[in-house]
Amino acid sequence: MGSQEEQSKRRMTSRTKKSLRYLFIAIVIIVAAACYTIFIKPIQNVQQWEYKEQIVQQGTLKNGVTESGTVQFKITSQIYDLDVSTDNDDEEEDEEDDDNYLKVDAVYVAVGQRVQEGDKIYQFTQDSIKSVRKALTYEKTEAQIAFATAQTAYERGVLEADLSRNETLLDTSLAQISYNTTVARLSNDMAAKSLEIQQLLKDIYKLQCDLTEDEYLEEKSDIVEVYEEALEGVKDASEDYVTNKVDAAQTFQSAKTSYEQFFVKFNETNQQIQDKVDEVYKIEAEIVYNQQLLEKELLAAQQDLKASTISGEIADVKYQSSLTSYENTLSKAQRELEEATQKLDAFNAFVGDGTVCAEGSGIITEMGYKSGDYLKNTGTLIAFAKAEEMTVSVDVSEEDVVAMKVGDTVELSFSAYKGEIYSGIIKSITTTATSRTSATTSYPVVISIQGDTSILYSGMTADVTFVTEEATNVNYILRKAIVEENGKSQLYIKSGEEYMLVPVTTGFNNGEYIEIKDGINAGDRYYIRTLVREGGVDEA
């Protein structure tokens, strides 16, 4: 009985303790709420200001159009175009043919790596260098022998061709002389005959003139008259008078003798004329015959001359053909020697000590070979983007592009490098429009990036600012520091421990900075007031 009462008392004591504990917690909560309401909340509602110190700057303010674009590279390829093939390479290729090509022993760079001009790129094996050089040297030696042989054949062939040509040309010359001689001989014969006829005609003319002269005709008339009178005297002489008859007969005989002598001479002259006329006819016949003979002999001589001339022309053609053939053979041998020499010289110039170095500076975009590869064909050793050839292409609206021209300077900033400002130059403005939207017409503008571009990569986002207006050598501050009240511009400065607003005169504004014409000077301090609140800071 007693134990039950004790247990009942203990349960009552436990309940009492729990009740007192809950009551205490409730009182604490009520007191805390009262303290927050009475003391803490009023304090939080009090505005708190923060003043950030700034310095008035002096310099140039710029305003312009900003467009976004991406960095683009102009890729430069370093080409392997060395010809190391030889005549032996024309045979069917097998694995041993690899000995005729350069083999990459080591590669010193990789895609994405930046290289400087002169940096090592590849190293070739010394065995492959010696093998290729040996093959090219052997080819050059063979070409030298072939050239010497061709040169000897050329010199001998030229002498033989020249001798053959000269012999034929001599025959042609002799044929010409023979023709000229025949023409001269026949012409002389014709001329002699013509002179002979002329002389005969002169003689005939003289004889005819002699027969027709007045004295000759008078003499003839007198002789005829005396003869006729003497003949009449004989007829008239009387037979009775012997003396008269004898005298008449003597007179007649004397006249007859003179008469006969005269006509004998006359007949002789006529005969001479006739003989000479006959001689003329004879010579003319000879001339006709000789003319035919002349034409025949001239025709034969002309044929001989023509045949000889053709032979001479053929000989000259053969001579030129022979020279051309020998010259072509010699030129081919010389060309092959020059090619072999150039191949060997180019190989030695390219290989050097077996190391290939970069011919320019930039970012490697392609590697053409890896360790163990053979350089069998023409290809790209490396491709790299030169730092000085990086560009940014942006689209500019038609309203803004009219104020731009090639050569203008622009400013570039990159998302990857905050605060870094690059200079650029407008390289080109495309006159063909492109449209981003149906309502906006724009034109591609390419900007060449100036300065050190070693930290830039292809595809980086760039903001390009085209300066449209600027103010130089001015004092300027952050635009957000200006407090506008009653249409006046004011600025916070510190006087002792207090912050106060002073009036200022503003000017050029580029959106971020604003020009201060009066009220504060370069190097002075000014302040930007901000309101501090729970959960953040608001600028006043």
Number of C-alpha atoms within 10 A of each C-alpha: 5 6 8 9 10 11 11 10 11 12 11 11 12 10 11 11 11 11 11 11 12 10 11 12 11 12 12 11 11 11 12 12 13 12 12 12 12 11 11 12 11 10 11 11 10 8 9 11 13 15 17 10 13 16 15 17 20 17 12 13 21 17 18 16 16 16 16 17 20 18 20 21 22 15 17 19 19 18 13 16 13 16 18 21 18 16 8 12 11 8 8 7 10 7 6 7 13 17 16 24 21 26 24 21 18 18 18 13 16 16 13 15 11 19 23 14 11 12 17 17 19 22 20 23 15 14 12 20 21 14 16 21 22 14 20 24 17 15 22 22 15 15 21 19 13 19 21 15 13 21 19 13 16 21 14 13 18 19 13 14 18 19 13 16 22 16 13 21 19 14 17 22 16 14 21 19 13 16 21 16 13 17 18 12 13 19 15 12 16 18 13 13 18 16 12 15 21 13 14 20 17 13 16 21 13 13 15 14 12 14 16 11 11 11 11 13 13 11 13 17 12 13 20 19 14 19 22 16 16 22 18 13 18 20 13 12 17 13 11 8 9 11 12 16 18 14 15 22 18 14 19 22 16 15 21 19 14 16 21 15 12 16 15 12 12 14 12 12 17 16 12 15 20 13 14 19 17 13 16 21 13 13 18 15 12 14 20 13 12 19 16 12 13 20 14 12 17 18 13 14 20 19 14 17 23 15 14 21 20 14 17 21 16 14 20 19 13 16 21 16 13 18 19 15 14 20 19 14 18 22 16 15 21 19 14 19 21 15 16 25 19 15 22 24 15 14 18 14 10 15 16 10 12 18 18 19 18 19 18 18 19 26 25 21 19 17 19 14 18 16 14 14 16 18 21 18 13 11 15 16 20 23 21 26 25 21 23 17 16 21 23 26 22 22 21 24 19 13 10 14 17 9 10 16 14 13 13 13 18 22 20 21 18 20 11 13 11 8 9 10 12 17 16 23 19 21 18 15 19 12 10 8 14 15 12 12 8 6 6 12 15 21 20 18 21 21 29 22 24 19 11 10 15 14 10 17 18 16 12 14 16 23 19 25 20 25 18 13 12 13 16 10 10 18 24 25 22 19 17 15 22 21 20 11 9 6 7 12 16 19 22 21 20 15 9 7 6 8 15 13 16 14 17 17 13 20 14 18 19 15 11 11 19 21 24 23 15 12 12 19 16 15 12 11 15 22 21 20 21 16 14 15 14 7 6 7 13 12 13 14
